[in-house]
Amino acid sequence: MPIVFVVVVGGWEAIVRGLKVSELILPSPSSITFALFQGFANGLLWHGFLVTLQEILLGYVLAAFVAFLMGAVISQVRIVEATLYPYIVAFQTLPKIAIAPILLIWVGFGVASKVVIAALVAFFPILVNTIVGLKSTSPDKIDLMRSLAASRWKIFRLVQLPEALPYIFAGLNVGIVLAVLGAIVGEFVGAKAGLGYLILQMNFDMDISGMFAVLVILGVMGIAFHLIMGGIRRRVIFWQKDNANL
């Protein structure tokens, strides 16, 4: 992996310099690196990073909390599944960038609207994986627990939830990456700070190296979140191999 990275970056630098490609079309890796250091040195990128990070984490926690609760209820109560799930699916098909302007009117241009958008984008995969995981428990195990006079809560806590954890964590892993996209979409539509806001400002100023620098930060954030969630998953469900399907 490091060798591939070095080859790609080195080839990129050589092509840009060798063909004298304009920085307005494709900046060189060295220019992007300089923009990164400069942006963090003057505090511009650092402030944008912290704002976007706050939006991502708050939106993600909100999405995970609501999705798990709804998934648990839907998986246990058939009438709720039949009533709510079709509407949830229909809402998911709506493009979030179309909903964003409405949320800005309702919530404002502050952090709250971006948190809501990030939560909406991250919500569905967590919900679906939670439902699928909780409903995938072997009926034989549930029947065995019932024969032992176990309560519905005890069956959920001791049998269904442990078996659903690989599915839930797969949804959480996808959700955290989507929360990044949701926060940026919200900042594109209307924001006063954040990495998405900086991309728009740099685009207006024709600062292409700066835009690529922000994209690098977002890419690193996505990879970091993915690795963190993978580490948490391995510690929580240590008895399972890392082979859960989405």
C-alpha positions in Angstrom: 0.0 0.0 0.0 2.7 2.6 0.9 4.6 1.6 -2.3 1.5 2.2 -4.4 0.9 5.5 -2.8 4.5 6.6 -3.4 4.3 5.5 -7.1 0.9 7.3 -7.7 2.0 10.5 -6.0 5.4 10.5 -7.6 3.9 9.8 -11.0 1.4 12.6 -10.5 4.1 15.1 -9.6 6.2 14.0 -12.5 3.3 14.4 -15.0 2.3 17.8 -13.7 5.8 19.1 -13.8 6.9 17.4 -17.0 3.8 18.4 -19.0 3.7 21.9 -17.3 0.1 21.4 -16.4 -1.5 24.6 -15.1 -2.2 24.6 -11.3 -5.7 25.8 -12.2 -6.4 22.5 -13.9 -4.4 20.0 -11.7 -2.2 21.1 -8.9 0.9 19.0 -8.1 1.1 17.0 -4.8 3.8 19.4 -3.6 1.5 22.4 -4.1 -1.3 20.6 -2.3 1.0 19.7 0.6 2.1 23.3 0.8 -1.5 24.4 0.9 -2.2 22.0 3.7 0.6 23.3 5.8 -0.2 26.9 5.1 -3.9 26.3 5.8 -3.2 24.7 9.2 -0.6 27.2 10.0 -2.9 30.2 9.6 -5.8 28.4 11.3 -8.1 28.4 8.4 -8.2 24.6 7.8 -8.0 23.8 11.5 -11.1 25.9 12.2 -13.0 24.4 9.3 -11.9 20.9 10.3 -13.2 21.3 13.9 -16.5 22.7 12.7 -17.1 19.9 10.3 -15.9 17.3 12.8 -18.4 18.6 15.3 -21.2 18.4 12.7 -20.2 14.8 11.7 -20.0 13.4 15.2 -23.2 15.0 16.5 -25.1 13.9 13.3 -23.7 10.4 13.5 -24.6 9.9 17.2 -28.1 11.2 16.6 -28.5 8.9 13.6 -27.1 5.9 15.4 -29.3 6.4 18.5 -32.6 7.0 16.6 -31.8 4.2 14.0 -31.1 1.6 16.7 -34.2 2.4 18.7 -36.4 2.4 15.6 -34.8 -0.7 14.3 -35.3 -2.5 17.6 -39.0 -1.6 17.6 -39.6 -2.4 14.0 -37.9 -5.8 14.2 -40.0 -6.7 17.3 -43.5 -5.3 16.4 -44.8 -6.4 13.0 -47.6 -3.7 12.9 -45.0 -1.0 13.3 -42.9 -2.5 10.5 -45.9 -2.7 8.2 -46.9 0.9 9.1 -43.6 2.8 9.3 -41.1 1.0 7.1 -42.6 1.9 3.7 -42.6 5.6 4.6 -39.0 5.4 5.8 -38.0 3.8 2.5 -39.9 6.5 0.6 -38.2 9.3 2.5 -34.8 7.7 1.9 -35.3 8.0 -1.9 -35.6 11.8 -1.6 -32.3 13.5 -2.5 -30.9 15.0 0.7 -29.5 18.0 -1.2 -33.1 18.9 -2.1 -34.2 18.7 1.6 -31.2 20.7 2.8 -32.6 24.2 1.8 -35.9 23.4 3.7 -33.9 22.4 6.8 -31.9 25.6 6.5 -35.2 27.6 6.6 -36.5 25.6 9.6 -33.3 25.3 11.6 -31.1 28.1 10.4 -27.6 28.4 8.9 -25.8 27.3 12.1 -24.4 23.9 13.1 -27.8 22.4 13.8 -29.0 22.2 10.2 -25.7 20.4 9.2 -26.1 18.0 12.1 -29.6 17.1 11.0 -28.6 16.6 7.4 -25.6 14.4 8.4 -28.0 12.4 10.6 -30.5 11.9 7.8 -27.8 10.7 5.4 -26.3 8.3 7.9 -29.6 7.0 9.3 -30.9 4.5 6.7 -28.0 2.0 6.5 -27.8 1.8 10.3 -31.6 1.3 10.5 -31.7 -1.4 7.8 -28.7 -3.3 9.2 -30.2 -3.2 12.7 -33.5 -4.6 11.5 -31.8 -7.3 9.4 -29.5 -8.3 12.2 -32.2 -8.5 14.9 -34.5 -10.5 12.6 -31.7 -12.9 11.6 -31.7 -14.8 14.9 -32.3 -18.5 14.6 -36.0 -19.3 15.5 -34.7 -22.4 17.3 -32.7 -20.3 19.8 -35.7 -18.1 20.4 -37.9 -21.1 21.0 -35.3 -22.5 23.4 -35.3 -19.3 25.4 -39.1 -19.3 25.5 -39.1 -22.9 26.7 -37.0 -21.6 29.6 -39.7 -19.0 30.4 -37.4 -16.1 29.3 -39.0 -12.7 28.9 -39.2 -10.9 25.6 -36.6 -8.4 26.9 -34.2 -11.2 28.0 -34.5 -12.9 24.6 -33.7 -9.6 22.9 -30.8 -8.8 25.2 -29.2 -12.2 25.5 -29.9 -13.7 22.0 -31.0 -11.3 19.4 -28.8 -8.3 20.2 -25.5 -10.3 20.4 -26.2 -12.0 17.1 -27.2 -8.7 15.5 -24.0 -6.8 16.5 -22.0 -7.7 13.4 -24.8 -6.3 11.2 -25.3 -3.3 13.4 -21.6 -2.4 13.3 -21.5 -2.9 9.5 -24.3 -0.3 9.3 -22.4 2.0 11.8 -19.3 1.7 9.6 -21.2 2.8 6.5 -23.1 5.5 8.5 -20.0 7.3 9.8 -18.7 7.7 6.2 -22.1 8.9 5.0 -22.2 11.4 7.9 -19.1 13.0 6.4 -20.9 13.4 3.1 -24.0 14.7 4.8 -22.2 17.4 6.7 -20.4 18.6 3.5 -23.7 18.6 1.6 -25.2 20.8 4.3 -22.2 23.2 4.2 -22.5 23.4 0.4 -26.1 24.5 0.6 -25.6 27.1 3.3 -22.9 27.6 5.9 -20.6 30.2 7.5 -17.8 27.8 8.4 -16.6 24.2 7.8 -14.6 22.3 5.2 -17.5 22.4 2.7 -17.8 26.1 3.1 -14.0 26.4 2.5 -14.3 24.4 -0.7 -16.9 26.8 -2.1 -14.8 29.8 -1.0 -11.6 28.4 -2.6 -13.5 27.6 -5.7 -14.6 31.2 -5.9 -11.0 32.3 -5.4 -9.7 29.8 -7.9 -7.5 28.3 -5.2 -7.4 24.8 -6.6 -4.5 23.6 -4.5 -6.5 24.6 -1.4 -9.6 22.7 -2.6 -7.5 19.6 -3.1 -6.0 20.1 0.4 -9.5 20.1 1.8 -10.4 16.9 -0.1 -7.3 15.3 1.3 -8.5 16.1 4.8 -11.9 14.7 4.1 -10.4 11.5 2.7 -8.2 11.1 5.8 -11.2 11.7 8.0 -13.2 9.0 6.2 -10.3 6.5 6.5 -9.8 7.3 10.2 -13.5 6.9 11.0 -13.5 3.6 9.2 -10.5 2.3 11.1 -11.8 3.5 14.4 -15.1 1.8 13.9 -13.3 -1.4 12.8 -11.3 -1.3 16.0 -14.3 -0.8 18.2 -16.1 -3.6 16.4 -13.3 -6.0 17.0 -13.3 -5.2 20.7 -17.0 -5.4 21.2 -17.7 -8.5 19.2 -14.4 -10.2 19.8 -15.9 -13.7 19.2 -16.8 -12.9 15.6 -14.5 -12.8 12.6 -14.5 -9.5 10.6 -16.7 -10.9 7.9 -20.2 -9.4 8.4 -22.0 -8.4 5.3 -23.5 -4.9 4.9 
